[in-house]
Amino acid sequence: MSTRVVIDHRKGGAEKPRHPEKAHRPDNPIARKPDWIRVKAPNHPVYHETRALMRSNKLVTVCEEAACPNIGECWSQRHATMMIMGEICTRACAFCNVSTGLPLALDENEPARVAEAVARLGLRHVVITSVDRDDLADGGALHFAHVIRAIRAAAPDTTIEILTPDFLRKNNALEVVVEARPDVFNHNLETVPRLYPTIRPGARYYQSLRLLDRVKQLDPTIFTKSGLMLGLGEEKMELAQVMDDLRIADVDFITMGQYLQPTVKHAAVARFVTPDEFEDYGTMARVKGFLQVSSSPLTRSSYHADSDFAQLRQARNARLKEMN
């Protein structure tokens, strides 16, 4: 069984606003989704089994926190994505549905609990992400490292993919995470640099790009990965430039999916990119030399991450053979 799980530590708080920083923003009406975006309501028996498993183990998925449209499909296959360091983010990105506010202190027992869950579930591949923790001196880097090492000890055959914050202004944080040697290091650029001030105001495009480049400098054996949301107003040439930037940083894997507006207080969808356009962007990325590409309206960073990792490893081996 291959499962991707998320740890969450919510204790009540339903009465608190999820996005207090967005409360006074003007409403952006939510556009009707085209047919190719719509998904069936989850009703598979295994979906309900997975949901019950999460609840009984006090686990909550980022699939829920981020309102992912693939939750029905993924949970029906017992797939989810692990979120560590709590569920409250210190940033207020215009696209994100994760709660914003002041996070709680780190739970020192979390790495052991995560590792125990991974081992108990017999996971082949696990994805670990987190909220931004700008309140911590290292941005949570050491906690990431503790989780990785705990999983290695409890489930040595499980491959580990991490999706990290940008560790902005956190000196030597990246080195701490890379030293723990995850199999895949993912950090999403999310959008083109022109849109950062409105879509990702707390981040810096070149910091994110530099982070991915630095991973390869520190350990070339670690696969690197990044993702983009389309439909926010980006232009084709801007996307081409971002792809070139990622390839210069030797990023192996790119994901591209349609941005979906979580609430009326979030950034509006500029347009729905068609499946044919996604296919064209995927072809462009392959021509530019990415080892692995996932490009479709419903693609998300951790969607099919286990099978994608297997293909990624095969692609690298094939390329190495060609070079030899």
N, C-alpha and C positions, 0 to 999 in steps of 0.2 A: 504493500500500500504506500502510495506517495501522497503526503499531506503537507501543506504549508500552513502554519498556524500563527495566530497573533495573540500576544499577551496584552491585556489591558487591565487597569486597576481602578475603574470608576467606582465611586462610593456615593450613590445617590446623585445629587446635583442637578436633577431634572428641572428644578425650578430656576436654575441659573441660565442666562442667555448663552447660547453656544458660541456666538460671534459678537461679543459686546462692542468691539471696535467698528462693526459694520452697521450697528443699529440705526445710525443717523444718515446713512448713505441713501441716495434716491433709489427707488426700486427699478430694477431692470426686468421687465416681463420675460418669462421663460418661454422661448419659442417652441412650437410644436415640433416634435422629432420626426424625421422622415422614416419611412418604412424600414430602411436598412439599419436603423439604430434601435428600433424597438425589440425588446426581449420578452419572453414569456415570464409570467409570475412564477417564482420557484414553488414547485409542488412535488418534486421527486422525493420518495421516501428517504433516500440517503441524505438529501438536503436537510431534512428534519432531524435525522440521526446526527449529522455533523453539528447542527445548531444545538442539539441537546448535549453533545459532547463538549462544546465550548462552554455552555452554561454550567455543566456539572464540574468542570475543571477550572471554573472561574476565569475562562479565557474569552476575550472579545477580539474580533477581527478588524483589521483596517479595512476589510471589505465593507464592513458596516460603517466604520468611522468616515470613510471617504465616499460612501454611497456608490460603490462600484456597480456598474450595470451587469457584470459577469458573475455576481454572487450566486445566482441560481445554478449556472453551469458548474462553477468551481466547487461549490459546496456539495453538489450532487456527486462530485468525484473526490470528496473529502480534501479539497484544496483550499488553502487560506494563506494569509501572509502575516508574519509575526511582527508585532509592534512592541518595542521595549521603551523603558523610561517614562511610562505613563501615557496618557492620552491627551494632555493639554500642551499645546504648542506655544512657544514664545513669539512666534511670528504671525502675521496676518495677511498671507498671500490672497490675492483677489479671486483665485480659482479654487481654493482648498476648503473642504468641508470639515476638517479636523478642528476641534475646539481650540479657542485661543484664550490665553490667560497666564496666570502664574502657576507653574507646575509644582507638584509635591516633591519632597526630597526623594532621591533615588532609593530603591529597595535593594539592599545589599544581598538579599536572598534570591533576587530575580534570576541571575544567571543559572543557579542550580535548579530552579524550578523550570526554567525554559529547557535546559538540557534534559531534565527528567521527562518532560513532556515529549520532546523529540525522540528520546530513546523508547519510551513507552509506545508511541505511535508507529515506530519503525520507519521513520521517514528516509527516503532516498535523497531528497534535496529539500533544504529549508531556506526560506527567504526571511531575513530579519531587517526590519526598518525601524524608524523611530520618529518622534516629533523633533523639532528643533529645540535644543536646550541651550539657548544663549545665556541662561542664568548660571551655567556651570563653567568653571574656569577652563576646562578642556572640551566643552561642548558635548560631553558624554563619551568621548573617545575611549577612555579606560573602561567604561561600562560595556561598550561594544566589544572590546578585547576580552573582557571577562566572560561575556556570553559566548563568544566564538570558542574560547579555550574550554569552557565547560561542556559545550556540545562535542568538541573533539574528544574529550575524555569519556563522555557518556555514550556517544554514538560515533565511533571513529570512521564508519563507512558512509556517513551522511555528508554530502557536499553542501557547502554553506555559501549562500549569496547574501550580501548585505546591500542595503539601500540607505545611504547615509546623508546627513545634512552636509552643508558646505564647510563647516568648521571655520567660518569667517572670523578672523582676528583671534584664532586659537592656536598659538604657536606650538608646533611639534605634535599637535593632536593627530594629524593624519599618520605620522610615523608610528604612533602607538597602535593604531588600527591595523596598518599594513603588516606590522611585526607579528600580529596574531594570525596572519596568512589565511584570509578567507579565499574561497575558490573564485568568487566573482565579486568585484567591487562596482556597485552601481551608484551613480549620482546623476540625477536628472537635471538637464539644462532647462527643461520645461517649455521654453519658448525662445524666440529670436531676441537679440540684444535690444532692439528698438522698443520692445514691449516690456522690458524689465521694470521701468519706473512705475507702471500702472498694474502689471500682473504679478510681479515678484519684487516688490519694493524693498524688502529687507535683504535681498541677495544682490550679488554682483556677477554679471555674466563671466567676466574673465577670471574671477576667483573660482567659479565652478569649473571652468575649462582648465585652469591651472591645477586644480585638485586632481582631475582625471589624468592629466599629463604626469603629475608627480607620482601617482601610484605606479605607473609603468617605469618611471625612473628608479623607484625604490625596489620594485620587484616585478620584472618583466613577465614572470610566469603567471601572475594573477590576471584573469580576464577582466576587462573593464567594459562598462555598459552605461548607456545614457538614454533618456527618453524625452520625447517632445509631444506636446499637445497641439493639435492643429484646429483651426477654426476660430482663432482669437484675433485674426486680422493680419497674420503674417503673409508675406509675399513669397512666391516660388523662388526667386533669386536669393531671398534672405535664408530660406531653408537650405538651399544649395550651399550657401556660405557657412552655415552652421555645420552641415555635414563635413565640409572641407576642414573646418576648425577641429572637429572631433577626430578626423582621420590624421591630422597633423599631430594630435595628442595620442595617436595610436590606439584609439578606442576600438574595441572589437565588435561591439554589438549595439545596434540602435533600435529603439522601439518608437513607433509613431501611432497615435490614436486620436480620436475625436474628443475635444473638450466638451464636457457636458456641464451646464450651469446647475450647481446644487440648489441655490435658493435665489430669490429675487434680489438679495443683497450682494450677490456675487457678480463677477464680471459677466457681461452678456456674451452669448455666442454670436460671433460676427457672421459666420456662415457654417453650414454643414458640408464638410468635404465629402465628395462622392467616393464610393468604393473604387471606381476606376482611377481617380486621382491618387488615392492611397496606393494603388498598385503601381502607378507611375513613379511615385516618390520612393517606393520600395525598390524599384528597378534602378532609379538614380543612385540610391544608397549602395546597392550591390556593385554597380559600376565603379563607384568611388572606393571600393575595397573593403567594406565591412565584412567580417567573417560571418556574421549572423544579422538578419534583418527581420523585424516583425512590423508590418505596416497595414493596418486595417482600422475601420471606424471603432471597433470595440477593443483594440489592443490596449493593454495597460502594462505597466512595468513588470509586474509579477505574473501576468497571464501566461499559462503554459510554461512557467519558468523551468520546471524539471525536464521536460522534453527538449526545450530550447537549449538547456545546458549540455545535454547529450549531443545535440547537433553542433553546438559551438565547439566542443572538444574534438569532434570528428573533423570539423572544418579546419581547425588548427593543425591537426595531424596530417591532413591531406595537403595543406599548404607547405608544411615542413618537408614532406616527401618530395613535392615539386621542386623545392629549393635545393634539395640534396640530389 
